[in-house]
């Protein structure tokens, strides 16, 4: 064997050993992450940048897929059935309960412990959405609170104060209509979107019409209180005519568009309207105001349905890397960058950050206070699989539309809804 040939073999062996000892490159570990596509593109861009930076840090190539609130569960349901859930999944308020009940989420209690050491104690109203049987099955990411948007210029024209009750919204809407300022000023859709079912829960709870006890077990809708609540909001469609029937067909962005088009004076929505008006220098921005959602006879019990969480499905092959990715995304540096770039839509669920100076503005205070007051889905109990199913099955908004569209009595609509809810809890009993 010639010296030259021996040298070539030795060089090849050294090179092979060096390659074997190198750390894994980004291409060696491939991961998939699903996240919500929000109405704040700059915030989405910040999050995507952080995802890629964190992926690089842990030596992984991360593919990002997005969904909207309207198509979220179509995507997840298909993945559940085909066992193709991603390595990291951003889930809504009902997602952790639904997937954990199916045995499809990993226990991330240790990861929550790591995050809380850096970001501070987790808010109790967030814990109820991700902790079941003493274990955490998701890491709370942020909340998008629904707040009441209103036209302060129109209220001034009819000499009205910003409404603090559901009845006051009705009264002011009638005044605006009679004054000829708007034909259909009340933009509450009561349909199968988040802008429908989130207010529906807040409304019922504010009238004392919860259907479970503090343990989360079914007790039934208190008929008199539920009927009272329905009778307050449905006349906007049926008798006062301050809401148009096409509002019932709005998608998730329908009320945003109607508000900025000057067609409505009131609507429940996340902070995205403020971003859209600010970023386009919209002429209505100076007349747009926000307020905490209304209270009722039982107080102000606000549903917090837009709680986004990081879950790690058991389907994922990169469990270790998935945990490392979430830990990186929830580091104080990364999360604070995302929060302060969210145009006040991504409200933290950790007590230290919700008191950050970023929220110390007139609008920021309203937004942060809404999250502090928010109740988890399933209140006054925890977010159980049954409570999640009530939301996912649109029982509450269907109850409203039965009165508005099908002209059944509020009493009958409540009886039908209560029966449906009982069937869900019989099928998914709370232990």
Phi, psi and omega in degrees: 000129183287158178299322181296318181292319178298323180295321179295317180295317180297318179297319180296320180294317179297317180297318180296318179295318180298318179295322181294327182275350180290147175294157181299137177273171182303328184284343183286328180243117181247132183228158175237134177233132175252138179218162177287134170272110185271182177269013180239083183306320179299323178292319177300321180295318178299315181296316180298321177297316179297320179300315181291321177295318179292323177300315179297321182297322182266002178078043182224147173262117187253123174263128183256130171240147182239163175212164174255170176299328183289328183247008185306306188280344170294316180293313183290322180298317179298320181289326178297315182292324182267001181055047180235035176296153184284176176291321177229130183235124172274118186246155177276191187298330182264347184300311181302318180295318182293312184285325178295322179296332178272000181072029186252003179241142177282149174291122181241030181303319180295323180291320176299320177299319178296316182293317182293333176297329183266323185258353180098177185300141179282136179297140184297325182290343175273326182301322182297341181268349186230355184244122182226133181052039176082002181238146176270131179246007174197157177256117180303130180264297178194173177236144171251102184280145171273129180236163180270117174269139177212158179267103184293332179292322180289324178295321178296323182293334178253016176055047181244146175273155177306131186289142178243354180229163177295322180296322181295324177299317178300311184299316180290323178300318178297318179297317180296319179293314181296330179282355179075019182277324176210147179283318184226077188286343187265105186261057174257111187284331182047046182234192186275046173235169178299329178287354175256307187283333176295308176298329180298317177293315179301318179298306182300315181294327180289346175255009178077023185256050172281154185250005178228167174265188184292341177274353181092002182277145184296130175238347181098148176291124174295109191301314183297320182287320179294319178297318178301317180296315181296321181293341179280322188259336183286334179300338177303329178265324192268322185236313180289334180056041176262003175228137181272147183297334180290347175297333180292343181258007178301144169272190182299335181258000185299316182287329174303310183296319181294321180295314183286342175276357178080019183271337183230154180257337181227142170195147174272134181196163171287174183294000186299331178299321179298317178297313183297321179288319179296314186290337180255005184050049186294137182298338180274356184302321182292341181254003181267130178226160179232157181208155174297144182303157189297160174253167178227192181301333180263010178104194180254099183244090189272130176286138178244077186270341181262058174263117180263138186224150174266117175250153177242096182298147179291342178298328186296138181273346184249064184297313181298314181292326179297318178296318180295323180295314180295318178301320179293314180298329181264011173295154184302319181296309182294315184292320180297321177299316179294313182302311184284351176254011185266003184055040175064026175265324183269096183267127182292154179250022178242131192301326182291318184280335179288345176258014179297149181300340178304329183270004183272058173228163180306312180289319182300323180295319179296315183296312181294321180295325178300318179292320179299325181274348188298145177253140178289154174304129183102001179303144009276008175262189178281175177279098180268163175304325179293316178298320178297322181291327177300317178292311184296331180274359176059033182299316187290317180287328175298325178299320179292313184290336174299323179284316186287313187266314186270356174063026174282162180287153176304323180299314180293320180298321179292318179300316179296316181295318180298321178296316180297318180296317179299319179298322179295314181289333174292323181281328180236068186299143178275124183277000000 
